[in-house]
Amino acid sequence: MLIAGRKSNPNQVLELPVELNQGYSAVDGNRTFMVGDGSLSMAINGMMVKKEQIIYQGK
């Protein structure tokens, strides 16, 4: 499950089911969030718009 605060309203929580396919991905309408290879990325309509390195990962 991907849980995150919405950028437009951080108090509103976004909860999405996650699929395992070469990393993890969650889909919210036209946005896809992906975690894999030590990074978090977001694509809109299939085009990557943001990618960040993961600097801490709890166990």
Buried (B, 14 or more C-beta within 10 A) or exposed (E): EBEBEEEEEEEEEBEBEBEEEEBBBBBBEEBBBBBBEEEBBBBEEEEEEEEEEEEEEEE
